[in-house]
Amino acid sequence: MATINVWEPVVGNSGELSLAQVWITSGDYETKDLNTIEVGWQVCEVFYKDNKPRLFIYWTNQLYPRSGNWWLRVGTDLVGYWPRELFTTLGDHARKIDWGGEIIDSESFGRHTKTQMGSGRFPQEGFGNASYFRNIQVVDYTCSFQPTPELFTHATSTAYYDVKNLHRDELGTHFFYGGPGFGHTHSGVAFV
């Protein structure tokens, strides 16, 4: 669980996108048993015919049925679930959960895209400027929400996008992320 603030990032070229999402994964691509649940907000003109942020859900599976439904809650409302029959390795627990942003860079004009991640501002600009995930929690085996265990941050190209180290304070467990893409001051993924 996490709270995501939603912005309208500029998406540079047709076919590119900017998103903020939670990835819940189990299994591996190499062993052909990868299962993912993905939910968040994305801006993608190709899909939606405009540049407004849209709530999206996505999943992958690689076939054999197991147990365990995965529920989606938006605010206090349960809005749907992924039935256990969809997955082979996401039985009653996940192996990994990621929170963060991602963009697609088509490298038009032979350079990095101007597509923004999050608010288009770097995480160092903090609350009110940068995008964030806050109140990050996981559900334990007793079905209780717990603060996340140790988390690791990763950004692929800090000249364009970055993620600020995790903090615990009045926003709960949280981090800031994002960036402007190619600009006069300076492809990537930033996630925890």
C-alpha positions as CSV (number, residue, x, y, z in Angstrom):
1,M,0.0,0.0,0.0
2,A,1.2,3.5,-0.7
3,T,-0.3,7.0,-1.4
4,I,0.8,8.4,-4.8
5,N,0.5,12.1,-5.7
6,V,-0.7,12.5,-9.3
7,W,0.7,15.1,-11.7
8,E,0.4,15.7,-15.4
9,P,4.0,15.1,-16.7
10,V,4.8,16.3,-20.2
11,V,5.3,13.3,-22.5
12,G,7.8,14.2,-25.3
13,N,6.9,12.1,-28.3
14,S,4.2,9.9,-29.6
15,G,4.6,6.3,-28.3
16,E,6.3,7.4,-25.1
17,L,4.8,7.3,-21.7
18,S,5.3,8.4,-18.1
19,L,3.9,6.4,-15.2
20,A,4.0,6.0,-11.4
21,Q,3.1,2.5,-10.2
22,V,3.4,-0.4,-7.7
23,W,4.8,-3.6,-9.1
24,I,4.1,-6.8,-7.2
25,T,6.2,-9.7,-8.5
26,S,7.0,-13.4,-8.0
27,G,8.8,-15.9,-10.2
28,D,11.3,-15.2,-12.9
29,Y,11.2,-14.3,-16.6
30,E,14.1,-16.7,-17.3
31,T,12.2,-19.7,-15.8
32,K,9.0,-18.7,-17.5
33,D,7.0,-18.4,-14.3
34,L,7.0,-14.6,-13.9
35,N,3.8,-13.1,-12.4
36,T,3.3,-9.4,-11.9
37,I,0.5,-7.1,-10.7
38,E,0.9,-3.5,-11.7
39,V,-1.3,-0.6,-10.7
40,G,-0.8,3.2,-10.8
41,W,-1.2,6.3,-13.0
42,Q,0.1,6.8,-16.5
43,V,0.2,9.4,-19.2
44,C,0.2,7.9,-22.7
45,E,-1.3,9.7,-25.7
46,V,-1.2,6.5,-27.8
47,F,-3.5,4.6,-25.4
48,Y,-5.8,7.4,-24.2
49,K,-5.6,10.0,-27.1
50,D,-4.7,12.8,-24.6
51,N,-2.0,13.7,-22.0
52,K,-4.1,13.3,-18.9
53,P,-3.0,10.9,-16.1
54,R,-5.1,7.7,-16.1
55,L,-5.5,5.0,-13.4
56,F,-4.3,1.7,-14.9
57,I,-4.0,-1.9,-13.9
58,Y,-2.0,-4.6,-15.6
59,W,-0.9,-8.2,-14.9
60,T,1.2,-10.9,-16.4
61,N,1.0,-14.6,-15.8
62,Q,2.6,-17.8,-17.1
63,L,-0.2,-20.3,-16.6
64,Y,-0.6,-22.9,-13.8
65,P,-3.4,-22.0,-11.2
66,R,-2.5,-21.4,-7.5
67,S,-4.3,-19.9,-4.5
68,G,-4.6,-16.3,-3.3
69,N,-6.7,-13.3,-4.7
70,W,-5.0,-9.9,-4.8
71,W,-7.2,-7.0,-4.0
72,L,-7.0,-3.4,-5.3
73,R,-8.0,-0.6,-2.9
74,V,-8.2,3.1,-4.1
75,G,-8.6,5.3,-1.0
76,T,-10.9,3.4,1.3
77,D,-12.8,1.6,-1.5
78,L,-12.1,-1.9,-2.7
79,V,-12.4,-1.5,-6.5
80,G,-11.5,-5.0,-7.7
81,Y,-9.1,-7.9,-7.5
82,W,-6.9,-10.2,-9.6
83,P,-8.3,-13.7,-9.1
84,R,-5.9,-16.4,-7.9
85,E,-6.5,-18.4,-11.1
86,L,-4.6,-15.8,-13.1
87,F,-1.2,-16.6,-11.6
88,T,1.3,-19.4,-11.3
89,T,3.7,-18.0,-8.6
90,L,1.8,-15.2,-6.9
91,G,0.0,-17.6,-4.6
92,D,-0.5,-16.1,-1.2
93,H,2.6,-13.9,-1.1
94,A,4.9,-11.9,-3.4
95,R,8.7,-12.2,-3.6
96,K,9.2,-8.6,-4.4
97,I,7.3,-5.2,-4.4
98,D,8.5,-2.1,-6.2
99,W,7.1,1.4,-6.0
100,G,8.2,4.2,-8.4
101,G,8.1,5.8,-11.8
102,E,9.1,4.8,-15.3
103,I,9.2,6.4,-18.7
104,I,9.6,5.1,-22.3
105,D,12.3,6.8,-24.3
106,S,12.0,6.4,-28.1
107,E,15.3,8.5,-28.5
108,S,13.8,10.7,-31.2
109,F,16.2,13.2,-32.6
110,G,19.1,11.0,-31.5
111,R,19.0,12.2,-27.9
112,H,17.3,11.5,-24.6
113,T,13.5,12.3,-24.4
114,K,12.0,15.4,-22.9
115,T,9.3,13.1,-21.3
116,Q,9.0,14.1,-17.6
117,M,8.7,11.6,-14.8
118,G,6.3,12.4,-12.0
119,S,5.8,16.2,-11.7
120,G,8.8,16.8,-13.9
121,R,10.8,18.1,-10.8
122,F,13.8,16.4,-9.2
123,P,13.2,14.7,-5.8
124,Q,15.5,17.1,-4.0
125,E,12.8,19.8,-4.4
126,G,10.6,17.9,-2.0
127,F,7.0,18.2,-0.9
128,G,4.8,20.4,-3.1
129,N,7.2,20.1,-6.0
130,A,8.4,16.6,-6.5
131,S,6.3,13.4,-6.9
132,Y,6.1,11.0,-4.0
133,F,4.9,7.7,-2.7
134,R,4.0,8.0,1.0
135,N,2.5,5.8,3.7
136,I,4.2,2.8,2.1
137,Q,3.1,-0.4,3.8
138,V,2.9,-4.1,3.2
139,V,0.4,-6.7,4.4
140,D,2.0,-9.4,6.6
141,Y,0.9,-13.0,7.0
142,T,-1.6,-11.9,9.7
143,C,-3.3,-9.6,7.1
144,S,-2.1,-6.5,9.1
145,F,-0.5,-3.4,7.5
146,Q,3.1,-3.0,8.5
147,P,5.7,-0.4,7.7
148,T,7.9,-1.6,4.9
149,P,11.1,-3.5,5.7
150,E,14.4,-2.1,4.4
151,L,14.1,-0.6,1.0
152,F,16.7,0.1,-1.7
153,T,16.6,2.9,-4.2
154,H,17.7,2.9,-7.9
155,A,17.7,5.4,-10.6
156,T,19.1,4.6,-14.1
157,S,20.1,8.1,-15.2
158,T,20.3,10.7,-12.4
159,A,21.0,13.5,-14.9
160,Y,17.4,13.2,-16.1
161,Y,15.5,11.4,-13.2
162,D,16.3,10.5,-9.7
163,V,14.9,9.1,-6.5
164,K,15.6,10.6,-3.0
165,N,16.4,8.3,-0.2
166,L,13.6,6.9,1.9
167,H,12.4,8.7,5.0
168,R,10.1,7.9,7.9
169,D,8.3,10.9,9.4
170,E,4.8,12.5,9.4
171,L,4.3,11.3,5.8
172,G,5.0,7.7,6.9
173,T,7.5,5.7,5.0
174,H,8.0,7.7,1.8
175,F,10.3,8.8,-1.0
176,F,10.4,11.5,-3.7
177,Y,11.2,10.8,-7.3
178,G,11.0,12.2,-10.8
179,G,12.7,14.6,-13.2
180,P,12.4,16.7,-16.3
181,G,14.0,14.5,-18.9
182,F,16.3,16.1,-21.4
183,G,16.5,19.9,-20.9
184,H,18.9,22.8,-20.8
185,T,20.2,21.7,-17.4
186,H,20.3,18.2,-18.1
187,S,16.1,7.0,-20.0
188,G,15.2,6.1,-17.1
189,V,13.5,4.4,-14.2
190,A,13.5,5.5,-10.6
191,F,12.1,3.1,-8.1
192,V,12.4,1.8,-4.6
